[in-house]
Amino acid sequence: MAPRETPLLPPDGRAKRPARRARSRDRSLSPSPRSPRKPPAERTRPKESRSRGSSKPSSSNLLSEDSLAQLNASYEREQRRERKKQLVQEKRVSPAKEDRQREKRRASSGPLLEKEPYGERERERVRRRVISGPLLEEGRVEGHRLRRRGGNAPSESTAFVDMMRRRKRLYIVIGVVVVLLVIFIPVGIVVSKKKNDGDGASSKPAGSSSSSPADIPTAAKGTVLDPFTWYETTDFNTTYTNETVGGLPIMGLMSSWDDSTQANEHVPALDKPWQYGKLPIRGVNIGGWLSLEPFITPSLFDYDSKLGIVDEWTLTTHLGVTGAAQTLEKHYATFVNEQTFSDIAAAGLDHVRIPFSYWALATYPGDPYVPKTSWRYLLRGIEWARKHGLRINLDLHALPGSQNGWNHSGRLGAIGWLNGTDGDLNAQRSLDIHAQLSAFFAQPRYRNIIGIYGIVNEPKMTALPLNSVVAWTKSAIDVIRRNGITAPLAFGDGFLGLPNWHGQLAGIPGLVLDVHPYLIFNAGQIGYTHAKKVAFACQGWTDEINASMNPSTGYGPTLCGEWSQADTDCAPYINNIGRGTRWTGTLNTGDAKTSVLTPLCPPSSGPCDCAGANADPASYSAGYKVFLQAFAEAQMASFERGWGWFYWTWDTEAAVQWSWKKGLAAGILPAKAYAPAFNCTQDPPTFSGLPENY
C-alpha cells in the first residue's frame, strides 16, 4: 500500500487560510483581541470614526447627529456599491472559466485540500461576510462569532480540511478491504482445493453427489461407474468421474483422507512408521466378503446339492449375469460395514487382511464372475480401516486359473495357473493384474495404510513345480517394485513347510514369508488331546517360527497370515460343500489320498461327534471355554515370535470358533488382543471334566 500523503504546513504548524474576498473591509471591522471592550455607547459607532476622529480634545468627544447620519449613509452607500460590483463579477464568470479559476486556486494553495469558493454554500458565506461592523460587533447576525487568535474554535477552512482528510481515510480503508477480499477469496479457494488433494485433514468429498441420473454420461449409464445402479452409496463419493489410476477407477473415493488415527494406544498412528519384526502384528482377516467361502456364508450356497453349487464360479453361473450382480453386491454391501472396522479396533487389533479376487479388476473370456463391483467395496473398506487407524494387508486371494483348486480361489477343482493348457497365459494375466494393482496402490494416499502387499494367497506348491512358482514370484516382485510399492511383500509358503524356504528368494529385500498353520487340517495333529494341543501351540509352533526367523536356518522374516482357535474340522462346509469331516471319519474327497474315512478324534475317547463343537457357545462347559481361550492365546504367543498374526476370520454366519467377533462375545478370546491371560510362560490351565470327544 502506498504511504498516505501528509499536507505540508507552515513552520508554526497551522494550515494556511485561503484568501477571502472583501478582506480589507472585514479585517477593519475586527477588534484587536488586546483592545479592551468598549462601552455600549461606543460600540454603535462605525470603526472609521474611531480611526479618523479628531486628535483635538473635546468635552464630549461626540459628533453631531447630522455628522453621524452623513457618515452612516456614506458607509451604507459604499457597502451597496461593493456588493453590486461583486454580483456583476460573479455573473461574468462562465462555468469553464470558473473551473479554470478553481484549479488555479487549488494549485496555488499547495497540498492543502480546499473547498471550492463558488459553490452555492460558499456564495452564502461570502455574502454573510460582507456585514456591517456594528451589526457583527453587536452580535445581531445569526451564526457569526468573532474569531480571536489563540482561540479554540477552528476556522471553517481547517474544519473542511479535517473533514476531507477523514473522508480520504475512509475511502482508503474501503479500498484496502476490497483489495484484500479480491486477493484472499481466490487464494482461500485454491488452498482449500490443495488441502483436499493433499494429506487431508478432512474427509469431505470434492463433490458430494451427482444430482440426478442425467449427470451420468450415456456411455456410463448402467456400468460400475453409474452410482444410480449401486446397491447403496454410504460413504461413497457419487460424483461421476471416469478417472483411473493404473487403469483402475477411482470412482467412489473421497478426495481427502486422514492418516493421523491409531488403532489403540499401544501402536503408532498410520502416519508414523511401524517397525515390523519388532512390534508384533495383531490382526484379523475379513474372509468370505470379497472372495466367497461357503463355510463363512453358507446361506449364499443353500441350494439343492444336485445343482452342484460349491464355489463362486458355480454360484454365479447358476444365477446368471443379472442375478449374480444383484446377489453379490447385496452381500458386499451388507456383510461388512464401518461398524466392522470400529469393532475390530475396539477389540485391540491393529491390522486387517482383506482377501479379494482378480475379478475385482478384470474378467476374461468364459469367466462368470461379477466383474469390478467388488473393487469399489475394497476401496471403501480400506477407507473405513483408515478411519479407525487399522493398517491393511492387501491379499490377492484368487488368481486367473486358480492357484490351488480350492473353493476360495473361485473355482473348486483343477489348478489352471502355471499348470495345464492355459497355465502360462494365466500366469501372465496374473502379472498384468499386479501391474494395475501396484500402480494404483502406489498412490500417496495408500503409502501409510498399506502395511503389507500380498503377492498370492496359498499357491498349492505340493502340486506345482517349486522353480516355476519362485520364478513367477520374482517376476511379480519386479512388476510391483517398478510401480513404486515400498511396503513389505508377502509370499505364501505353499505348504512346503518353513524349513524348505531356507535360501529361497535370497538377496531380495523387503519380503516376508506368510504361513498358515492349521492344526485341524493335519491328520496327525487333529487327534491331539486338549492339553497336547495347547502344549504344541506353545512349543512346537514357537520352535518353527524361531527357526524360520533366523536366516541361517530359515527364510528370515515370517508372519502368520491365517490361524484359528477351532480344534476340530466340524464347522459345516469347512472341507467343501457335501463333504464330511476328519474328526468323524466322513471326509470323502473322491481321492483315496485325501479322503479320511476313519474318525481322527482322540482314540479311546468314545464315539466322535461334532455336536459339541457346533453347539451354541452358551452351552459350552466352563472347561471347554478355558481350553479354547488358552489354545488361542498359546498360538498368539508363538506367532508373535515372528512378525505377528492375522486371525481367520472376523465374522461368520454360524461358525463360532472361526469368528473373532463371535468368540469375543462368547468369552473364549481375550477382551483385548494385546492383553492375553496366557502367554506360554506360565503353566497351562487345566480343563477338568472336559471329555476329549466332547
DABEL-V821219 format. One record per backbone hydrogen bond with DSSP energy under -0.5 kcal/mol. NH is the residue of the N-H (numbers start at 1). CO is the residue of the C=O. Records with the same first field share a line. If there is no record, write none. Layout:
NH: CO  CO
This chain:
10: 14
13: 10
23: 20
26: 22
27: 23
28: 24
29: 25  26
30: 26  27
31: 29
35: 32
42: 39
43: 39
44: 40  41
45: 42
49: 46
50: 46  47
51: 47
52: 48
53: 49
68: 64
69: 65
70: 66
71: 67
72: 68
73: 69
74: 70
75: 71
76: 72
77: 73
78: 74
79: 75
80: 76
81: 77
82: 78
83: 79
84: 80
85: 81
86: 82
87: 83
88: 84
89: 85
90: 86
91: 87
92: 88
93: 89  90
94: 92
98: 94
99: 95
100: 96
101: 97
102: 98
103: 99
104: 100
105: 101
106: 102
107: 103
108: 104
109: 105
110: 107
112: 109
119: 116
123: 119
124: 120
125: 121
126: 122
127: 123
128: 124
129: 125
130: 126
131: 129
136: 132
137: 133
138: 134
139: 136
140: 135
142: 140
144: 141
148: 146
151: 148
159: 155
160: 156
161: 157
162: 158
163: 159
164: 160
165: 161
166: 162
167: 163
168: 164
169: 165
170: 166
171: 167
172: 168
173: 169
174: 170
175: 171
176: 172
177: 173
178: 174
179: 175
180: 176
181: 177
182: 178
183: 179
184: 180
185: 181
186: 182
187: 183
188: 184
189: 185
190: 186
191: 187
192: 188
193: 189
194: 190
195: 191
196: 192
197: 193
198: 194  195
200: 195
210: 238
215: 212
216: 213
217: 215
220: 217
221: 217  218
223: 220
226: 223
227: 225
229: 226
230: 227
236: 233
237: 252
238: 208  236
245: 248
248: 245
250: 243
252: 237
253: 250
263: 389
267: 264
270: 261
271: 259
272: 269
275: 273
276: 274
278: 275
279: 275
280: 278
281: 643
283: 645
284: 351
285: 647
286: 353
288: 291
289: 286
290: 355
296: 293
297: 293
300: 297
301: 298
302: 299
303: 301
307: 304
308: 305
310: 308
312: 407
313: 410
315: 311
316: 312
317: 313
318: 314
319: 315
320: 316
323: 319
324: 320
325: 321
326: 322
327: 323
328: 324
329: 325
330: 326
331: 327
332: 328
333: 329
334: 330
335: 331
336: 332
340: 337
341: 337  338
342: 338
343: 339
344: 340
345: 341
346: 342
347: 343
348: 345
349: 344
350: 282
351: 282
352: 391
353: 284
354: 352  393
355: 353
356: 395
358: 398
360: 357
361: 358
362: 358
367: 364
371: 369
372: 359
375: 372
376: 372  373
377: 373
378: 374
379: 375
380: 376
381: 377
382: 378
383: 379
384: 380
385: 381
386: 382
387: 383
388: 384  385
389: 386
390: 385
391: 350
392: 449
393: 352
394: 392  452
395: 354  393
396: 394
397: 356  395
398: 356
402: 399
409: 406
410: 407
411: 406
413: 405
416: 401  402
417: 402
418: 416  423
423: 420
426: 422
427: 423
428: 424
429: 425
430: 426
431: 427
432: 428
433: 429
434: 430
435: 431
436: 432
437: 433
438: 434
439: 435
440: 436
441: 437
442: 438
443: 440
446: 443
447: 444
450: 446
451: 392  449
452: 392
453: 488
454: 394  452
455: 490
457: 396
460: 403
461: 459  494
463: 460
464: 460
469: 465
470: 466
471: 467
472: 468
473: 469
474: 470
475: 471
476: 472
477: 473
478: 474
479: 475
480: 476
481: 477
482: 478
483: 479
484: 481
485: 480
488: 451
489: 510
490: 453  488
491: 512
492: 456
493: 514
496: 493
500: 497
501: 498
502: 499
504: 501
506: 503
508: 505
509: 507
512: 489
513: 557
514: 491
515: 513  559
518: 516
519: 517
521: 518
522: 519
523: 521
525: 522
526: 522
528: 525
533: 529
534: 530
535: 531
536: 532
537: 533
538: 534
539: 535
540: 535  536
541: 536
543: 539
544: 540
545: 541
546: 542
547: 543
548: 544
549: 545
550: 546
551: 549
553: 550
554: 550
556: 548
559: 513
560: 644
561: 515  559
562: 515
565: 657
566: 657
574: 571
576: 573
579: 576
580: 586
585: 581
586: 581
587: 581  596
588: 586
589: 587
594: 591
595: 591
596: 587
600: 582
601: 583
605: 602
614: 610
615: 612
619: 616
620: 617
625: 621
626: 622
627: 623
628: 624
629: 625
630: 626
631: 627
632: 628
633: 629
634: 630
635: 631
636: 632
637: 633
638: 634
639: 635
640: 636
641: 638
642: 639
643: 558
644: 639
645: 281
646: 560
647: 283
648: 563
649: 647
650: 285
653: 296
656: 654
658: 655
659: 656
660: 649  658
661: 650
663: 659
664: 660
665: 661
666: 662
667: 663  664
668: 663
669: 663
673: 347
675: 672
690: 687
691: 689
694: 691
